[in-house]
């Protein structure tokens, strides 16, 4: 009986150590929207101005991780592209899914804003999913 108790205590200590290591790994790589999100945004950010100019949207400024409160609702904008008359809000995901596109379209429709999404990998149909 005493040996079983000792084994249980040892197992409990190992589980606590495992939990601590998992928390540390999560902190190091970030949770969704954390460091991985920042990394993907960093990959996409440099080409945004050129991409939107090709699409006929002459933006010339890019801001990352913009926090805004509109009508009491807080939103985080991954990439905000702008010029003096146009603002485009880009949601960055890895991987980008149809559900991500739909959520972004719905969120920005509430604010009457033009959305854009970007991802480092996506299925073929996602590229045209949000087109009007």
Phi, psi and omega per residue, in radians:
X1 nan -0.756 -3.129
X2 -1.145 -0.646 3.119
X3 -1.135 -0.685 3.102
X4 -1.105 -0.737 3.102
X5 -1.074 -0.730 3.129
X6 -1.131 -0.716 3.116
X7 -1.128 -0.705 3.131
X8 -1.136 -0.711 3.102
X9 -1.125 -0.742 3.121
X10 -1.104 -0.735 3.112
X11 -1.111 -0.730 3.113
X12 -1.064 -0.750 3.112
X13 -1.101 -0.721 3.112
X14 -1.117 -0.707 3.121
X15 -1.135 -0.706 3.094
X16 -1.100 -0.717 3.111
X17 -1.136 -0.714 3.094
X18 -1.085 -0.783 3.097
X19 -1.034 -0.737 3.135
X20 -1.097 -0.741 3.131
X21 -1.149 -0.700 3.101
X22 -1.080 -0.769 3.108
X23 -1.076 -0.689 3.128
X24 -1.170 -0.725 3.100
X25 -1.103 -0.766 3.097
X26 -1.014 -0.727 3.125
X27 -1.141 -0.691 -3.087
X28 -1.208 -0.768 -3.091
X29 -1.655 -0.237 3.114
X30 1.489 2.738 3.053
X31 -1.580 3.023 3.059
X32 -0.855 2.292 -3.086
X33 1.494 -0.023 -3.132
X34 -1.656 -2.332 -3.047
X35 -1.071 -0.675 3.102
X36 -1.082 -0.751 3.100
X37 -1.061 -0.721 3.105
X38 -1.102 -0.682 3.130
X39 -1.095 -0.833 -3.134
X40 -1.131 -0.720 3.082
X41 -1.031 -0.695 3.117
X42 -1.116 -0.543 3.081
X43 -1.260 -0.647 -3.033
X44 -1.494 -0.623 -3.027
X45 -0.894 -0.823 -3.048
X46 -1.054 -0.480 -3.091
X47 -1.682 -0.051 -3.043
X48 -1.053 -0.851 -3.090
X49 -1.039 -0.853 -3.132
X50 -1.088 -0.741 -3.131
X51 -1.068 -0.830 -3.101
X52 -1.243 -0.524 3.040
X53 -1.113 -0.716 3.080
X54 -1.061 -0.601 3.126
X55 -1.403 0.013 3.110
X56 1.545 0.255 3.127
X57 -1.984 1.742 -2.995
X58 -1.396 1.154 3.093
X59 -1.376 2.662 3.138
X60 -2.412 0.153 3.109
X61 -2.366 2.499 3.072
X62 -2.303 2.264 3.092
X63 -2.148 2.479 3.140
X64 -1.927 2.604 3.043
X65 0.890 0.972 3.138
X66 -1.499 2.274 3.078
X67 -1.871 2.294 -3.064
X68 -2.452 2.529 3.015
X69 -2.061 2.153 -3.141
X70 -2.203 2.143 3.134
X71 0.881 0.737 3.101
X72 1.381 -0.027 3.138
X73 -1.842 2.203 -3.121
X74 -1.553 2.421 3.069
X75 -2.415 2.544 3.018
X76 -1.889 2.294 -3.121
X77 -1.908 2.102 -3.099
X78 -1.117 -0.947 3.091
X79 -2.320 2.211 3.089
X80 -1.967 2.080 3.113
X81 -1.872 2.467 -3.052
X82 -2.671 2.812 2.826
X83 -2.444 -2.840 -3.058
X84 -1.258 -0.290 -3.120
X85 -2.214 -0.174 -3.040
X86 -2.213 2.448 3.014
X87 -2.295 2.299 3.074
X88 -2.167 2.251 3.132
X89 -1.804 2.115 -3.071
X90 -1.901 2.196 3.033
X91 -1.690 2.185 -3.104
X92 -1.861 2.241 -3.141
X93 -2.368 2.679 3.063
X94 -2.487 1.887 -0.139
X95 -1.391 2.781 3.108
X96 -1.515 2.217 -3.126
X97 -2.049 2.905 3.088
X98 -1.059 -0.633 3.122
X99 -1.114 -0.697 3.091
X100 -1.062 -0.777 3.136
X101 -1.082 -0.822 -3.119
X102 -1.073 -0.771 3.130
X103 -1.090 -0.710 3.137
X104 -1.159 -0.752 3.112
X105 -1.065 -0.768 -3.141
X106 -1.158 -0.743 -3.123
X107 -1.087 -0.789 -3.077
X108 -1.372 -0.401 3.074
X109 -1.093 -0.578 3.107
X110 -1.111 -0.431 -3.106
X111 -1.855 0.077 -3.137
X112 0.981 0.857 -3.118
X113 -2.100 2.675 3.081
X114 -1.458 2.115 -3.115
X115 -1.631 2.831 2.942
X116 -2.590 2.644 3.102
X117 -2.263 2.722 3.109
X118 -2.564 2.620 3.098
X119 -2.687 2.768 3.138
X120 -1.515 -0.277 3.009
X121 -2.675 2.451 -3.121
X122 -2.771 2.746 3.085
X123 -1.307 2.839 -3.045
X124 -0.999 -0.714 -3.058
X125 -1.275 -0.305 -3.102
X126 -1.181 -0.574 -3.111
X127 -0.990 -0.545 -3.127
X128 -1.909 0.044 -3.043
X129 -1.021 -0.788 -3.046
X130 -1.579 0.058 -3.135
X131 -1.184 2.505 3.136
X132 -1.525 nan nan
